[in-house]
Amino acid sequence: MYSIDGIRPETRAAIEAVERGLELARSGVGAQDITSKGGRDLVTATDIGVEDVVRGIVGDAFRVPIVGEERGGDVPIDGSAYWLLDPICGTRNFASGIPLYCVNLALVEGDQINVAVVGDASTDEIHVAERGRGAWAYKHGDRRQLATTGLSQTIVIESGRSIGARREHAARFERDTIRADRWDVRNLSSTLSLPYVAAGRVAAYALFSATALHAGAGTLLVTEAGGAISDIEGLPWTLRSDSIVASADTGLHQELIGVVRAAKDSPR
Protein backbone atom coordinates (compact mmCIF):
# COMPACT_ATOMS: atom_id res chain seq x y z
CA MET A 1 0.00 0.00 0.00
CA TYR A 2 1.28 3.46 -0.87
CA SER A 3 2.07 5.99 1.85
CA ILE A 4 0.09 9.03 0.77
CA ASP A 5 -0.69 12.05 2.93
CA GLY A 6 -3.54 14.50 2.51
CA ILE A 7 -6.00 12.36 0.57
CA ARG A 8 -9.51 11.26 1.45
CA PRO A 9 -10.02 7.98 3.31
CA GLU A 10 -12.21 6.86 0.38
CA THR A 11 -9.35 7.50 -2.03
CA ARG A 12 -6.91 5.61 0.14
CA ALA A 13 -9.22 2.56 0.27
CA ALA A 14 -9.84 2.79 -3.47
CA ILE A 15 -6.11 2.80 -4.21
CA GLU A 16 -5.63 -0.32 -2.09
CA ALA A 17 -8.59 -2.04 -3.76
CA VAL A 18 -7.48 -1.23 -7.31
CA GLU A 19 -3.90 -2.22 -6.58
CA ARG A 20 -5.07 -5.59 -5.24
CA GLY A 21 -7.39 -6.05 -8.21
CA LEU A 22 -4.62 -5.25 -10.67
CA GLU A 23 -2.33 -7.75 -8.96
CA LEU A 24 -4.96 -10.46 -9.36
CA ALA A 25 -5.45 -9.59 -13.03
CA ARG A 26 -1.71 -9.64 -13.71
CA SER A 27 -1.46 -13.10 -12.14
CA GLY A 28 -3.60 -14.39 -15.01
CA VAL A 29 -5.63 -16.68 -12.77
CA GLY A 30 -8.96 -17.33 -14.51
CA ALA A 31 -7.95 -15.62 -17.75
CA GLN A 32 -8.71 -18.70 -19.83
CA ASP A 33 -12.12 -19.25 -18.22
CA ILE A 34 -14.04 -17.20 -20.80
CA THR A 35 -17.78 -16.78 -21.23
CA SER A 36 -19.66 -14.78 -23.85
CA LYS A 37 -22.15 -12.24 -22.53
CA GLY A 38 -23.58 -11.88 -26.04
CA GLY A 39 -22.15 -10.66 -29.32
CA ARG A 40 -18.52 -9.61 -28.92
CA ASP A 41 -18.83 -9.02 -25.17
CA LEU A 42 -16.72 -11.39 -23.06
CA VAL A 43 -16.23 -12.03 -19.37
CA THR A 44 -13.50 -14.10 -17.72
CA ALA A 45 -13.36 -15.62 -14.27
CA THR A 46 -10.71 -13.00 -13.53
CA ASP A 47 -13.16 -10.15 -14.18
CA ILE A 48 -15.43 -11.58 -11.51
CA GLY A 49 -12.54 -12.26 -9.14
CA VAL A 50 -11.21 -8.71 -9.47
CA GLU A 51 -14.67 -7.27 -8.87
CA ASP A 52 -15.06 -9.37 -5.73
CA VAL A 53 -11.67 -8.25 -4.39
CA VAL A 54 -12.41 -4.57 -4.98
CA ARG A 55 -15.92 -4.87 -3.57
CA GLY A 56 -14.56 -6.56 -0.47
CA ILE A 57 -12.09 -3.77 0.30
CA VAL A 58 -14.19 -0.67 -0.36
CA GLY A 59 -17.36 -2.39 0.84
CA ASP A 60 -15.80 -3.27 4.18
CA ALA A 61 -14.34 0.21 4.59
CA PHE A 62 -17.46 2.20 3.73
CA ARG A 63 -21.16 1.42 3.74
CA VAL A 64 -21.62 2.83 0.26
CA PRO A 65 -23.44 0.93 -2.52
CA ILE A 66 -21.34 -0.48 -5.36
CA VAL A 67 -22.53 -0.69 -8.96
CA GLY A 68 -20.30 -3.17 -10.79
CA GLU A 69 -19.95 -4.43 -14.33
CA GLU A 70 -20.23 -8.11 -13.36
CA ARG A 71 -22.14 -8.22 -10.05
CA GLY A 72 -24.51 -5.37 -10.82
CA GLY A 73 -26.03 -3.11 -8.19
CA ASP A 74 -28.46 -0.22 -8.08
CA VAL A 75 -27.81 3.51 -8.13
CA PRO A 76 -29.36 4.98 -4.95
CA ILE A 77 -32.59 6.79 -5.73
CA ASP A 78 -32.06 9.28 -2.90
CA GLY A 79 -28.97 10.83 -4.51
CA SER A 80 -26.54 9.41 -1.93
CA ALA A 81 -23.00 8.34 -2.76
CA TYR A 82 -22.08 5.15 -4.60
CA TRP A 83 -19.10 3.48 -6.30
CA LEU A 84 -18.83 2.64 -10.00
CA LEU A 85 -16.63 -0.40 -10.67
CA ASP A 86 -15.40 -1.87 -13.95
CA PRO A 87 -13.06 -4.68 -12.83
CA ILE A 88 -11.31 -5.20 -16.16
CA CYS A 89 -11.96 -2.74 -18.96
CA GLY A 90 -10.49 -4.36 -22.05
CA THR A 91 -11.41 -7.97 -21.28
CA ARG A 92 -10.73 -9.17 -24.82
CA ASN A 93 -7.23 -7.69 -24.63
CA PHE A 94 -6.72 -9.27 -21.21
CA ALA A 95 -7.93 -12.69 -22.36
CA SER A 96 -5.60 -12.45 -25.38
CA GLY A 97 -2.54 -11.69 -23.23
CA ILE A 98 -2.41 -8.02 -24.33
CA PRO A 99 -1.81 -5.70 -21.33
CA LEU A 100 -4.03 -2.91 -22.68
CA TYR A 101 -6.63 -3.08 -19.93
CA CYS A 102 -7.38 -1.31 -16.68
CA VAL A 103 -9.29 -1.53 -13.39
CA ASN A 104 -11.68 1.42 -13.02
CA LEU A 105 -13.16 2.62 -9.73
CA ALA A 106 -14.99 5.91 -9.17
CA LEU A 107 -16.86 7.46 -6.25
CA VAL A 108 -20.01 9.36 -7.21
CA GLU A 109 -21.28 12.05 -4.84
CA GLY A 110 -23.95 14.61 -5.62
CA ASP A 111 -24.36 13.32 -9.18
CA GLN A 112 -20.70 13.84 -10.05
CA ILE A 113 -17.51 11.82 -9.82
CA ASN A 114 -15.31 13.14 -7.01
CA VAL A 115 -12.75 10.33 -6.68
CA ALA A 116 -11.22 8.24 -9.45
CA VAL A 117 -8.67 5.44 -9.25
CA VAL A 118 -7.52 3.49 -12.32
CA GLY A 119 -5.01 0.65 -12.35
CA ASP A 120 -3.05 0.66 -15.62
CA ALA A 121 -1.87 -2.85 -16.53
CA SER A 122 0.33 -1.51 -19.35
CA THR A 123 2.54 0.52 -16.99
CA ASP A 124 1.76 -0.97 -13.54
CA GLU A 125 0.76 2.51 -12.42
CA ILE A 126 -2.17 3.49 -10.22
CA HIS A 127 -3.74 6.71 -11.50
CA VAL A 128 -5.60 8.80 -8.94
CA ALA A 129 -7.71 11.96 -9.07
CA GLU A 130 -9.76 13.91 -6.56
CA ARG A 131 -12.05 16.65 -7.82
CA GLY A 132 -10.37 20.03 -7.53
CA ARG A 133 -7.06 18.55 -6.34
CA GLY A 134 -5.38 17.29 -9.51
CA ALA A 135 -4.36 13.87 -10.79
CA TRP A 136 -1.32 11.69 -10.09
CA ALA A 137 0.27 8.39 -11.00
CA TYR A 138 1.80 6.13 -8.36
CA LYS A 139 4.34 3.40 -9.05
CA HIS A 140 6.74 1.61 -6.71
CA GLY A 141 6.21 4.26 -4.05
CA ASP A 142 6.92 7.19 -6.39
CA ARG A 143 4.35 9.80 -7.29
CA ARG A 144 4.19 12.07 -10.33
CA GLN A 145 1.59 14.60 -11.31
CA LEU A 146 -0.38 13.97 -14.48
CA ALA A 147 -0.69 16.65 -17.14
CA THR A 148 -2.22 16.40 -20.59
CA THR A 149 -0.31 17.35 -23.72
CA GLY A 150 -1.00 17.13 -27.43
CA LEU A 151 2.63 16.53 -28.38
CA SER A 152 2.07 12.89 -29.32
CA GLN A 153 -0.39 13.91 -32.06
CA THR A 154 -2.01 10.52 -31.49
CA ILE A 155 -5.78 10.09 -31.35
CA VAL A 156 -7.53 6.95 -30.18
CA ILE A 157 -10.91 6.36 -31.87
CA GLU A 158 -13.29 3.58 -30.88
CA SER A 159 -16.83 2.75 -31.91
CA GLY A 160 -17.47 0.89 -28.65
CA ARG A 161 -20.78 -0.93 -28.63
CA SER A 162 -22.43 1.59 -30.91
CA ILE A 163 -24.88 0.31 -33.51
CA GLY A 164 -26.77 1.61 -36.53
CA ALA A 165 -26.34 5.29 -37.37
CA ARG A 166 -23.98 5.89 -34.44
CA ARG A 167 -21.61 3.20 -35.67
CA GLU A 168 -21.68 4.64 -39.20
CA HIS A 169 -20.91 8.04 -37.66
CA ALA A 170 -17.89 6.56 -35.88
CA ALA A 171 -16.66 5.02 -39.14
CA ARG A 172 -16.96 8.34 -41.01
CA PHE A 173 -15.20 10.22 -38.21
CA GLU A 174 -12.29 7.78 -38.26
CA ARG A 175 -12.16 8.02 -42.06
CA ASP A 176 -12.05 11.81 -41.90
CA THR A 177 -9.32 11.95 -39.25
CA ILE A 178 -7.18 9.59 -41.31
CA ARG A 179 -7.75 11.65 -44.46
CA ALA A 180 -6.85 14.86 -42.61
CA ASP A 181 -3.30 13.46 -42.26
CA ARG A 182 -2.76 15.50 -39.09
CA TRP A 183 -2.83 12.79 -36.44
CA ASP A 184 -1.81 9.21 -35.90
CA VAL A 185 -4.97 7.17 -35.31
CA ARG A 186 -5.05 4.21 -32.93
CA ASN A 187 -7.51 1.80 -31.29
CA LEU A 188 -6.77 0.39 -27.82
CA SER A 189 -10.13 -1.35 -27.21
CA SER A 190 -10.20 -0.13 -23.62
CA THR A 191 -11.00 3.03 -21.66
CA LEU A 192 -7.33 2.82 -20.69
CA SER A 193 -7.20 5.52 -23.37
CA LEU A 194 -8.53 8.05 -20.83
CA PRO A 195 -5.59 7.67 -18.41
CA TYR A 196 -3.35 7.80 -21.47
CA VAL A 197 -4.81 11.23 -22.31
CA ALA A 198 -4.37 12.33 -18.69
CA ALA A 199 -0.74 11.18 -18.69
CA GLY A 200 0.05 12.87 -22.02
CA ARG A 201 0.64 9.60 -23.86
CA VAL A 202 -2.08 10.35 -26.40
CA ALA A 203 -3.55 13.68 -27.43
CA ALA A 204 -7.22 12.73 -27.59
CA TYR A 205 -9.76 9.94 -27.37
CA ALA A 206 -13.15 9.60 -29.06
CA LEU A 207 -15.50 6.86 -27.88
CA PHE A 208 -18.84 6.65 -29.68
CA SER A 209 -20.63 4.44 -27.15
CA ALA A 210 -19.81 4.57 -23.45
CA THR A 211 -21.34 4.55 -19.99
CA ALA A 212 -20.18 6.12 -16.76
CA LEU A 213 -19.59 2.65 -15.34
CA HIS A 214 -16.78 2.08 -17.82
CA ALA A 215 -15.47 5.58 -18.43
CA GLY A 216 -16.40 7.71 -15.44
CA ALA A 217 -13.15 7.30 -13.52
CA GLY A 218 -11.10 8.22 -16.58
CA THR A 219 -13.06 11.40 -17.24
CA LEU A 220 -12.07 12.81 -13.86
CA LEU A 221 -8.43 11.91 -14.49
CA VAL A 222 -8.50 13.86 -17.76
CA THR A 223 -10.16 16.98 -16.38
CA GLU A 224 -7.96 17.07 -13.27
CA ALA A 225 -4.88 16.67 -15.50
CA GLY A 226 -5.91 19.78 -17.48
CA GLY A 227 -7.79 18.24 -20.41
CA ALA A 228 -11.21 18.85 -21.92
CA ILE A 229 -14.15 16.42 -21.86
CA SER A 230 -17.53 16.37 -23.62
CA ASP A 231 -19.83 13.96 -25.41
CA ILE A 232 -19.55 13.63 -29.19
CA GLU A 233 -22.10 16.45 -29.64
CA GLY A 234 -19.82 18.80 -27.71
CA LEU A 235 -22.14 18.90 -24.69
CA PRO A 236 -20.71 18.68 -21.16
CA TRP A 237 -20.05 15.10 -20.11
CA THR A 238 -22.30 13.83 -17.31
CA LEU A 239 -23.05 10.50 -15.69
CA ARG A 240 -25.83 10.05 -18.26
CA SER A 241 -23.71 10.75 -21.36
CA ASP A 242 -23.46 7.92 -23.89
CA SER A 243 -20.22 8.99 -25.63
CA ILE A 244 -16.96 10.79 -24.91
CA VAL A 245 -14.44 13.05 -26.56
CA ALA A 246 -11.42 13.70 -24.33
CA SER A 247 -8.66 16.05 -25.47
CA ALA A 248 -5.41 17.43 -24.15
CA ASP A 249 -6.61 21.04 -24.46
CA THR A 250 -9.63 23.10 -25.47
CA GLY A 251 -8.22 24.06 -28.88
CA LEU A 252 -7.75 20.47 -29.96
CA HIS A 253 -11.10 19.58 -28.43
CA GLN A 254 -12.98 22.18 -30.45
CA GLU A 255 -11.20 21.05 -33.61
CA LEU A 256 -12.16 17.41 -33.04
CA ILE A 257 -15.77 18.24 -32.21
CA GLY A 258 -15.86 20.10 -35.53
CA VAL A 259 -14.67 16.97 -37.33
CA VAL A 260 -17.22 14.85 -35.44
CA ARG A 261 -20.05 17.18 -36.48
CA ALA A 262 -18.92 17.30 -40.10
CA ALA A 263 -18.67 13.50 -40.22
CA LYS A 264 -22.20 13.02 -38.89
CA ASP A 265 -23.91 14.10 -42.10
CA SER A 266 -21.15 13.47 -44.63
CA PRO A 267 -21.62 10.89 -47.42
CA ARG A 268 -20.56 7.33 -46.70
C-alpha positions in Angstrom: 0.0 0.0 0.0 1.3 3.5 -0.9 2.1 6.0 1.8 0.1 9.0 0.8 -0.7 12.1 2.9 -3.5 14.5 2.5 -6.0 12.4 0.6 -9.5 11.3 1.5 -10.0 8.0 3.3 -12.2 6.9 0.4 -9.4 7.5 -2.0 -6.9 5.6 0.1 -9.2 2.6 0.3 -9.8 2.8 -3.5 -6.1 2.8 -4.2 -5.6 -0.3 -2.1 -8.6 -2.0 -3.8 -7.5 -1.2 -7.3 -3.9 -2.2 -6.6 -5.1 -5.6 -5.2 -7.4 -6.1 -8.2 -4.6 -5.3 -10.7 -2.3 -7.8 -9.0 -5.0 -10.5 -9.4 -5.5 -9.6 -13.0 -1.7 -9.6 -13.7 -1.5 -13.1 -12.1 -3.6 -14.4 -15.0 -5.6 -16.7 -12.8 -9.0 -17.3 -14.5 -7.9 -15.6 -17.7 -8.7 -18.7 -19.8 -12.1 -19.3 -18.2 -14.0 -17.2 -20.8 -17.8 -16.8 -21.2 -19.7 -14.8 -23.9 -22.2 -12.2 -22.5 -23.6 -11.9 -26.0 -22.2 -10.7 -29.3 -18.5 -9.6 -28.9 -18.8 -9.0 -25.2 -16.7 -11.4 -23.1 -16.2 -12.0 -19.4 -13.5 -14.1 -17.7 -13.4 -15.6 -14.3 -10.7 -13.0 -13.5 -13.2 -10.2 -14.2 -15.4 -11.6 -11.5 -12.5 -12.3 -9.1 -11.2 -8.7 -9.5 -14.7 -7.3 -8.9 -15.1 -9.4 -5.7 -11.7 -8.2 -4.4 -12.4 -4.6 -5.0 -15.9 -4.9 -3.6 -14.6 -6.6 -0.5 -12.1 -3.8 0.3 -14.2 -0.7 -0.4 -17.4 -2.4 0.8 -15.8 -3.3 4.2 -14.3 0.2 4.6 -17.5 2.2 3.7 -21.2 1.4 3.7 -21.6 2.8 0.3 -23.4 0.9 -2.5 -21.3 -0.5 -5.4 -22.5 -0.7 -9.0 -20.3 -3.2 -10.8 -20.0 -4.4 -14.3 -20.2 -8.1 -13.4 -22.1 -8.2 -10.1 -24.5 -5.4 -10.8 -26.0 -3.1 -8.2 -28.5 -0.2 -8.1 -27.8 3.5 -8.1 -29.4 5.0 -4.9 -32.6 6.8 -5.7 -32.1 9.3 -2.9 -29.0 10.8 -4.5 -26.5 9.4 -1.9 -23.0 8.3 -2.8 -22.1 5.1 -4.6 -19.1 3.5 -6.3 -18.8 2.6 -10.0 -16.6 -0.4 -10.7 -15.4 -1.9 -13.9 -13.1 -4.7 -12.8 -11.3 -5.2 -16.2 -12.0 -2.7 -19.0 -10.5 -4.4 -22.1 -11.4 -8.0 -21.3 -10.7 -9.2 -24.8 -7.2 -7.7 -24.6 -6.7 -9.3 -21.2 -7.9 -12.7 -22.4 -5.6 -12.5 -25.4 -2.5 -11.7 -23.2 -2.4 -8.0 -24.3 -1.8 -5.7 -21.3 -4.0 -2.9 -22.7 -6.6 -3.1 -19.9 -7.4 -1.3 -16.7 -9.3 -1.5 -13.4 -11.7 1.4 -13.0 -13.2 2.6 -9.7 -15.0 5.9 -9.2 -16.9 7.5 -6.2 -20.0 9.4 -7.2 -21.3 12.0 -4.8 -23.9 14.6 -5.6 -24.4 13.3 -9.2 -20.7 13.8 -10.1 -17.5 11.8 -9.8 -15.3 13.1 -7.0 -12.8 10.3 -6.7 -11.2 8.2 -9.5 -8.7 5.4 -9.3 -7.5 3.5 -12.3 -5.0 0.6 -12.3 -3.1 0.7 -15.6 -1.9 -2.8 -16.5 0.3 -1.5 -19.3 2.5 0.5 -17.0 1.8 -1.0 -13.5 0.8 2.5 -12.4 -2.2 3.5 -10.2 -3.7 6.7 -11.5 -5.6 8.8 -8.9 -7.7 12.0 -9.1 -9.8 13.9 -6.6 -12.1 16.6 -7.8 -10.4 20.0 -7.5 -7.1 18.6 -6.3 -5.4 17.3 -9.5 -4.4 13.9 -10.8 -1.3 11.7 -10.1 0.3 8.4 -11.0 1.8 6.1 -8.4 4.3 3.4 -9.1 6.7 1.6 -6.7 6.2 4.3 -4.1 6.9 7.2 -6.4 4.3 9.8 -7.3 4.2 12.1 -10.3 1.6 14.6 -11.3 -0.4 14.0 -14.5 -0.7 16.7 -17.1 -2.2 16.4 -20.6 -0.3 17.3 -23.7 -1.0 17.1 -27.4 2.6 16.5 -28.4 2.1 12.9 -29.3 -0.4 13.9 -32.1 -2.0 10.5 -31.5 -5.8 10.1 -31.3 -7.5 6.9 -30.2 -10.9 6.4 -31.9 -13.3 3.6 -30.9 -16.8 2.8 -31.9 -17.5 0.9 -28.6 -20.8 -0.9 -28.6 -22.4 1.6 -30.9 -24.9 0.3 -33.5 -26.8 1.6 -36.5 -26.3 5.3 -37.4 -24.0 5.9 -34.4 -21.6 3.2 -35.7 -21.7 4.6 -39.2 -20.9 8.0 -37.7 -17.9 6.6 -35.9 -16.7 5.0 -39.1 -17.0 8.3 -41.0 -15.2 10.2 -38.2 -12.3 7.8 -38.3 -12.2 8.0 -42.1 -12.0 11.8 -41.9 -9.3 11.9 -39.2 -7.2 9.6 -41.3 -7.7 11.7 -44.5 -6.8 14.9 -42.6 -3.3 13.5 -42.3 -2.8 15.5 -39.1 -2.8 12.8 -36.4 -1.8 9.2 -35.9 -5.0 7.2 -35.3 -5.1 4.2 -32.9 -7.5 1.8 -31.3 -6.8 0.4 -27.8 -10.1 -1.3 -27.2 -10.2 -0.1 -23.6 -11.0 3.0 -21.7 -7.3 2.8 -20.7 -7.2 5.5 -23.4 -8.5 8.1 -20.8 -5.6 7.7 -18.4 -3.4 7.8 -21.5 -4.8 11.2 -22.3 -4.4 12.3 -18.7 -0.7 11.2 -18.7 0.1 12.9 -22.0 0.6 9.6 -23.9 -2.1 10.4 -26.4 -3.5 13.7 -27.4 -7.2 12.7 -27.6 -9.8 9.9 -27.4 -13.2 9.6 -29.1 -15.5 6.9 -27.9 -18.8 6.6 -29.7 -20.6 4.4 -27.1 -19.8 4.6 -23.5 -21.3 4.6 -20.0 -20.2 6.1 -16.8 -19.6 2.6 -15.3 -16.8 2.1 -17.8 -15.5 5.6 -18.4 -16.4 7.7 -15.4 -13.1 7.3 -13.5 -11.1 8.2 -16.6 -13.1 11.4 -17.2 -12.1 12.8 -13.9 -8.4 11.9 -14.5 -8.5 13.9 -17.8 -10.2 17.0 -16.4 -8.0 17.1 -13.3 -4.9 16.7 -15.5 -5.9 19.8 -17.5 -7.8 18.2 -20.4 -11.2 18.9 -21.9 -14.1 16.4 -21.9 -17.5 16.4 -23.6 -19.8 14.0 -25.4 -19.5 13.6 -29.2 -22.1 16.4 -29.6 -19.8 18.8 -27.7 -22.1 18.9 -24.7 -20.7 18.7 -21.2 -20.0 15.1 -20.1 -22.3 13.8 -17.3 -23.0 10.5 -15.7 -25.8 10.1 -18.3 -23.7 10.7 -21.4 -23.5 7.9 -23.9 -20.2 9.0 -25.6 -17.0 10.8 -24.9 -14.4 13.1 -26.6 -11.4 13.7 -24.3 -8.7 16.0 -25.5 -5.4 17.4 -24.2 -6.6 21.0 -24.5 -9.6 23.1 -25.5 -8.2 24.1 -28.9 -7.7 20.5 -30.0 -11.1 19.6 -28.4 -13.0 22.2 -30.4 -11.2 21.0 -33.6 -12.2 17.4 -33.0 -15.8 18.2 -32.2 -15.9 20.1 -35.5 -14.7 17.0 -37.3 -17.2 14.9 -35.4 -20.1 17.2 -36.5 -18.9 17.3 -40.1 -18.7 13.5 -40.2 -22.2 13.0 -38.9 -23.9 14.1 -42.1 -21.2 13.5 -44.6 -21.6 10.9 -47.4 -20.6 7.3 -46.7 
